[in-house]
Amino acid sequence: MTRVSPECRDQEQEVLPVSVNVSFVSNQFPKYKLGPDNEILDEVKEDFKGPSLKEVVVEETNQLTEQHKRLSVRDLASKFDKNLSAAAKLSEEAKLREVPSLEGHVLLKKLRDALECLKGRLAGRNKEDVEKAISMVEALAVKLTQKEGELIQEKFEVKKLANFLKQASEDAKKLVNQEKSFACAEIESARAVVQRIGEALDEQEKTSQTSGKQEMEELIEEVQEARRIKLLHQPRKVMDMEHELRELRIQIREKCKISFDIRKELAMSKMAEENKSRLYELSGPERLGSILRIQPCLDEATDLSKCSIQWYRLSSECSRREAILGANKFVYAPEPIDVGRVLQADIISTGQKESITTNGPIDKAAELGNYVETLSRKSNYEFSVVISQMNGRNYSSHSAHLFQVGKTRMKLSRGWITKARESYSKSMQFCGFRGGGNSAAKSLFWQARKGQSFVLVFESERERNGALILARKYALDCNVFLGGPDDDALL
């Protein structure tokens, strides 16, 4: 079989020669006239005018816009996808080119074999033509081989570019997804922040509105009240009313004082009438810081040293009385716990019992409250004392000691020697001295712990009573009631 290929006829077009004197001044084809022998007779020169300034500005603006325009990650990924598809198309085209190249080699080989066979049959000039044809076929084979090499190299480059674009596309997709997740998270956080800010602003607006309404209502009420007062009372009338109220208070205070004195005089006169038939009576001011003494008022009265005495505290209604343990002498000095109570003493002699009572409750000492307030301003306060008794026995030394009352403990020392130092506890006892004597109003009893007790003499009655009140106040802060023997019944 013979292969018939279509014949391609080249159509030759006649090209006229051009003179060498033609000059291309502008970007347009020059306009000139040709004379005989193709010579330029007259060249028409036109002044070339460039683009207008507006067009230049617009063009430069577009160029700058393109330069400053940044591609987003999504655009970059789309471009990578386009390039990847283009690379795939090139690869497909290269595969399609392999088949014709193989067919070309086969055809050239057959043609060469046919020419070799023909060469052996021909001679002379025809044989030379056949050899030229063979050389041309071989040149075509060489060119075809070079072309195939170039195609292989191009194919390799295309594959390399395709792999690179594929990897870049995957990286771009990953970057797009990552940026998308970051953007979604930032959008959500921004939405949450905006929502919180909106809620805070709404709440602030509501509170401001409510507070503004309340303040406005309060101001309206105050204004109305002020108007009402202004309408009802003139300034002069208000001042007169204040003076009248002040005078009424003074008069009521004076009347109360007079009434109290009258009641006290009535009680004293009543007690005096009752005491006419009694053998004993109480002497001394009935207030804190003084000494109450039992004295015989008749000659028939038995000597007090031969009598048995017991002091009692009476309630405000005198319905119940409590024995003061240790107060069994004819002398008793009231302590702060006795203020506001009535004191009573029972005298028993030769089988007879007689009771005498104070005219009224024990009054508190003047200015003692201010003194205690001054003492409490310090965390620890020291008093100068003298030890009268220690553990129930008289103390021979009359040297001065320091008695410290603190918020958590009490301490007795002389110089650097500490006699006793104990914290407030339920086993501690602290009260006025109940053993009589001329210094009973200045003395107190302190049992630091079981088996260790002191009778301390202060410089004045005020210091002794101040130390008692201050120590009991600090002990109550430590949940401890500080009193004498069997004083817990007062609670």
Summary of the structure (lengths in Angstrom):
residues: 491
radius of gyration: 65.3
end to end distance: 141.4
largest distance: 197.3
contacts: 1198
relative contact order: 0.05
helix: 52%
strand: 20%
